[in-house]
Amino acid sequence: MRLALDGRELVAGARTGIGRYVREVLRAAAARGWRSTVYGDTRTVLADAPAGVTFTRLAAPGTRWWDQVALPRALRRTGADIFLSPYYKGPVVAPCPVVLTVHDLYFIGYGGRRRPLRDAALTAAARLYARRARAIVTGSEHSRRAIIQRLEVDPAKVTVIGVAVGAEFVPTPLADAARARSGLAGSYVLFVGNFKPHKNVDSLLRAWASLPATLRAAHRLVLAGGDTEHRPRLEALARVLDVTASVVFPGRIGDADLPGLYSACAAFVLPSLDEGFGLPAVEAMACGAPVIVSDRGALPEVAGPGAAVVDVGAEGALAAALVRVLLEPEHRDALRRRGRARASDFAPDRTAGRVLDLLESLAGAPVGATR
């Protein structure tokens, strides 16, 4: 099998769920002895590539040219059996079958803002890409329903395959050096991700501010992520709420430090208003962290019995969930056990391996438009 992938999400200094998805597929492909070619642009960096993986940088005057001209030409030159895009988009005309990965449709109507012309254009483009693709992979039934409805796709074309959790995410001691790099001391509650509005970190800060002062004195709230655009807004809110002394913004956490940071936290919280999957919650569960998630998007489905699921729209509910985890050791330990059991459902052989099974079944299929 000659697999081709869009690797533009692999950027130095950035950690994204899509990037992790690409890496896990590459690892699984290498384990099967496949040859993989990763295509990127001027910003792409492919470090520690598995055996059998080559990297090709494509020159293009813009994103659309890269997608629709440079990439199809490269696929033809290399004779790829199948192309996997980690995004909702792919080449409309390609010399091999194209499989899209649509994690969610948050790019349409981003942030709940009404931009009719832009959203209509994005919807039309996404429908075209979906129609031309041989198959679509998504991480949850929640996203599958949205894709079928919004993009007007034949349900048979959309396959739910959870996102793989890397083998490095296991209970891991937090090294003193990693703790120092993150500016941590003592017990802490953890959030990892970007700070965009749908992540609902504002509500987490407000819940934190409502906790008894004794709890805030005994723990820190750690908001980890390299989102410099939205961080100032949260820092300002922390000042307004008068909780800056107990809130830490360590910035982006290095990949090597992340399993230890998950493992050592008193609780991990993902309070998002919408998620197509919610990979950080599953990574945290795999590391044995007690996890709290919102009842929105795919989070209840993905976390299943492995996390405490909270109605983040109900006043005081998130704060009450935090209090219970921090003060009740039996509840905390039960969440740790249930979380690790649930995370095992997202082992690479059950996730990235199933993506490869799908790709293999489609390789060599006739190329052309389908519903």
C-alpha positions in Angstrom: 0.0 0.0 0.0 1.2 3.5 -0.9 -0.6 5.9 1.4 -0.5 9.7 0.9 -1.5 12.2 3.6 -1.9 15.9 4.0 0.6 16.8 6.7 0.2 20.6 6.9 -1.0 20.3 10.5 2.5 19.2 11.5 4.0 22.6 12.4 6.9 23.2 14.8 5.9 24.5 18.2 2.2 23.6 17.7 0.3 20.7 19.1 -3.1 20.0 17.7 -5.6 17.1 17.8 -5.4 16.9 14.0 -1.6 16.6 14.1 -1.8 13.8 16.6 -4.3 12.0 14.4 -1.9 12.2 11.4 1.0 10.9 13.5 -1.0 7.9 14.9 -2.1 7.0 11.3 1.5 7.1 10.2 2.6 4.9 13.1 -0.1 2.4 12.3 0.8 2.4 8.6 4.5 1.8 9.4 3.6 -1.1 11.7 1.8 -2.7 8.7 4.8 -2.1 6.4 3.0 0.5 4.2 4.9 3.2 2.4 3.6 6.6 3.3 4.2 10.0 1.8 3.4 13.1 3.8 2.8 16.3 1.8 3.4 19.7 3.4 4.0 23.3 2.8 6.8 25.8 3.9 5.8 25.5 7.6 5.5 21.7 7.8 8.0 19.9 10.0 8.0 16.1 10.1 10.1 15.1 13.0 10.7 11.5 14.2 8.9 10.0 11.3 8.4 6.2 11.4 10.1 3.9 9.0 8.7 3.9 5.5 7.5 7.5 5.7 8.8 10.2 3.3 8.1 13.9 3.3 7.5 16.1 0.2 7.2 19.8 0.4 4.9 21.2 -2.3 5.4 24.8 -3.6 2.1 26.6 -4.2 1.1 30.3 -4.4 -1.8 29.7 -2.1 -3.9 27.2 -0.2 -6.4 26.5 -3.0 -3.6 26.0 -5.5 -1.9 23.6 -3.1 -5.2 21.7 -2.6 -6.4 21.5 -6.2 -3.3 21.7 -8.4 0.0 20.9 -6.7 -1.4 18.0 -4.6 -3.1 16.1 -7.4 0.0 16.5 -9.6 2.1 15.1 -6.8 -0.3 12.2 -6.2 0.0 11.3 -9.9 3.8 11.4 -9.8 4.1 9.2 -6.8 1.4 6.7 -7.8 -0.4 6.8 -4.5 -3.0 4.1 -3.9 -5.1 6.3 -1.7 -5.1 9.8 -0.2 -6.2 10.6 3.4 -7.0 14.2 4.3 -7.2 15.0 8.0 -9.5 17.9 7.1 -12.9 18.4 5.6 -11.3 19.3 2.2 -9.4 17.4 -0.4 -8.7 17.6 -4.1 -11.8 17.6 -6.2 -10.1 15.8 -9.0 -7.5 13.2 -8.0 -5.8 10.2 -9.6 -6.6 8.0 -6.6 -9.5 7.6 -4.1 -9.7 10.5 -1.6 -10.9 9.9 2.0 -11.7 12.9 4.2 -11.6 13.2 8.0 -14.2 15.6 9.2 -13.7 16.0 13.0 -16.5 18.5 13.4 -18.3 21.3 11.5 -17.2 24.1 13.8 -15.5 25.9 11.0 -19.0 26.8 9.7 -20.6 29.4 11.9 -17.4 29.6 14.0 -18.0 31.0 17.5 -21.8 31.3 17.0 -21.3 34.4 14.9 -23.7 35.0 12.1 -21.8 35.4 8.8 -24.3 34.2 6.2 -22.3 34.7 3.1 -19.1 33.2 4.5 -21.0 30.3 6.1 -22.9 29.6 2.9 -19.7 29.6 0.9 -18.0 27.2 3.4 -21.0 24.9 3.4 -21.1 24.7 -0.4 -17.4 24.0 -0.6 -17.6 21.3 2.2 -20.6 19.7 0.3 -18.5 19.5 -2.9 -15.5 18.0 -1.1 -17.8 15.5 0.6 -19.5 14.5 -2.6 -16.2 13.9 -4.4 -14.6 11.9 -1.6 -14.8 8.2 -1.6 -15.5 8.1 2.1 -15.5 10.3 5.2 -14.2 9.4 8.6 -15.4 11.2 11.8 -14.7 10.6 15.5 -18.2 10.4 16.9 -21.9 9.7 16.2 -22.5 13.4 17.2 -20.3 14.6 14.3 -21.7 11.9 11.9 -25.2 13.2 12.4 -24.1 16.8 11.7 -22.2 15.8 8.6 -25.0 13.8 7.1 -27.5 16.6 7.8 -25.4 19.7 7.1 -23.4 18.4 4.1 -26.2 16.3 2.7 -24.1 13.1 2.6 -25.3 9.5 2.1 -25.1 8.0 5.6 -23.3 4.9 4.2 -20.4 7.1 3.2 -19.6 8.3 6.8 -17.8 6.0 9.2 -17.3 6.7 12.9 -13.8 5.8 14.1 -12.5 7.3 17.3 -9.3 9.2 17.4 -6.3 7.1 18.6 -4.7 7.8 21.9 -0.9 7.6 21.7 0.9 4.8 23.5 2.8 7.4 25.6 -0.4 8.4 27.4 -0.2 6.1 30.5 0.1 6.9 34.2 3.5 8.7 34.4 5.3 10.4 37.3 5.6 14.1 36.8 9.3 14.9 36.8 10.5 17.8 39.0 11.9 19.5 35.9 8.6 19.3 34.1 6.8 20.7 37.1 9.3 23.6 37.3 8.9 24.3 33.5 5.2 24.5 34.0 5.4 26.7 37.1 3.5 24.2 39.2 3.7 23.5 42.9 1.4 21.3 44.9 -2.0 20.1 43.8 -3.8 21.4 40.7 -6.9 21.1 38.5 -6.0 21.0 34.8 -7.4 22.2 31.4 -5.4 21.6 28.2 -6.4 23.1 24.9 -7.0 26.4 23.1 -8.9 29.2 24.6 -11.4 29.8 21.8 -15.0 30.7 23.0 -16.4 27.2 22.4 -13.9 25.8 24.9 -15.9 27.6 27.6 -12.9 28.3 29.8 -14.7 31.4 31.0 -17.2 29.2 32.8 -14.4 27.1 34.3 -12.8 30.3 35.7 -16.2 31.4 37.2 -16.7 28.0 38.7 -13.2 28.2 40.2 -13.9 31.6 41.7 -17.1 30.3 43.4 -15.2 27.5 45.2 -14.6 27.9 48.9 -11.4 29.9 49.6 -9.9 26.9 51.4 -10.1 24.8 48.3 -8.5 27.5 46.1 -5.8 27.9 48.7 -5.0 24.1 48.5 -5.0 23.8 44.7 -4.2 25.7 41.6 -6.2 26.0 38.4 -3.8 25.3 35.5 -5.0 26.6 32.1 -2.4 25.1 29.7 -2.3 26.0 26.0 -0.3 28.1 23.5 -3.3 30.2 22.4 -1.8 33.7 22.8 -4.7 35.3 20.9 -7.4 34.5 23.4 -5.4 34.2 26.6 -5.4 38.0 27.5 -9.2 37.8 27.7 -9.0 35.0 30.3 -6.3 36.7 32.2 -8.4 39.8 32.4 -11.4 37.7 33.7 -9.2 36.1 36.3 -8.3 39.6 37.6 -11.9 40.7 37.6 -12.8 37.5 39.6 -9.9 38.1 41.9 -8.4 34.6 41.5 -5.1 35.4 39.8 -3.2 34.1 42.8 -4.6 30.6 42.2 -4.7 30.5 38.4 -1.6 29.5 36.4 -1.1 30.0 32.6 2.0 27.8 31.8 1.6 28.2 28.0 2.1 25.3 25.6 3.2 22.1 27.3 5.8 20.1 25.6 4.8 16.6 24.3 7.3 14.9 26.7 5.8 16.6 29.7 2.1 16.1 28.9 1.5 12.5 30.2 3.1 13.4 33.5 1.0 16.6 33.8 -2.2 14.7 33.1 -1.2 11.9 35.5 -0.4 14.2 38.5 -3.5 16.4 38.3 -6.2 16.3 41.0 -8.8 16.6 38.2 -8.9 17.3 34.5 -11.8 19.5 33.2 -13.0 20.0 29.6 -16.1 22.2 29.8 -16.6 22.8 26.1 -19.8 23.9 24.5 -19.1 21.8 21.5 -16.6 19.1 20.6 -16.4 16.7 17.7 -14.4 14.3 19.8 -12.5 15.8 22.8 -9.0 14.1 22.6 -7.5 15.8 25.7 -10.2 14.3 27.9 -9.4 10.8 26.6 -5.6 11.4 26.9 -6.2 12.5 30.5 -8.3 9.4 31.2 -5.6 7.2 29.8 -3.1 8.7 32.2 -5.4 8.0 35.2 -6.7 11.5 35.8 -10.2 12.0 37.3 -12.0 13.7 34.4 -14.9 16.1 34.3 -16.5 17.0 30.9 -19.5 19.0 29.8 -22.7 17.4 28.5 -22.3 19.1 25.1 -21.3 17.9 21.7 -19.6 14.5 21.5 -18.1 14.6 25.0 -20.8 12.5 26.8 -20.6 10.0 24.0 -16.8 9.8 23.9 -16.1 9.9 27.7 -18.9 7.5 28.4 -18.8 6.1 31.9 -15.2 7.2 32.2 -15.9 10.8 33.3 -18.2 12.9 35.4 -20.6 14.6 32.9 -21.8 18.0 33.9 -24.6 20.3 32.6 -22.4 23.4 32.2 -25.5 25.5 31.6 -26.8 24.8 35.1 -25.7 27.4 37.6 -23.3 25.9 40.1 -23.1 22.5 38.5 -19.5 22.7 37.4 -18.4 24.1 40.8 -20.2 21.3 42.5 -18.5 18.7 40.4 -15.1 20.2 41.2 -15.8 20.2 44.9 -16.9 16.6 44.9 -13.7 15.4 43.0 -11.4 17.5 45.2 -13.0 16.5 48.5 -14.2 12.9 48.0 -11.3 10.4 47.5 -13.5 7.5 46.8 -15.2 9.4 44.0 -11.9 10.6 42.6 -10.5 7.0 42.6 -13.6 5.6 40.9 -13.2 8.2 38.1 -9.5 7.2 37.7 -10.4 3.5 37.3 -13.4 4.1 35.0 -11.4 6.6 32.9 -8.6 4.2 32.2 -11.0 1.5 31.3 -12.8 3.8 28.9 -9.6 5.1 27.3 -8.6 1.6 26.4 -11.4 1.7 23.8 -9.3 4.3 21.9 -6.1 2.2 21.6 -4.4 2.6 18.2 -5.5 -0.9 17.0 -9.1 0.0 17.6 -8.8 3.4 16.0 -5.9 4.2 13.6 -6.0 0.5 12.7 -9.6 0.7 11.6 -8.8 3.8 9.5 -6.2 1.7 7.7 -8.7 -1.1 7.2 -11.1 1.4 5.6 -8.3 2.8 3.4 -7.2 -0.6 2.3 -10.8 -1.6 1.3 -11.1 1.5 -0.9 -7.6 1.6 -2.5 -7.9 0.9 -6.2 -11.6 1.8 -6.3 -12.8 3.7 -9.4 -12.3 7.4 -9.0 -15.3 9.7 -9.5 -18.1 11.6 -8.0 -20.3 9.8 -5.5 -23.1 10.9 -3.1 
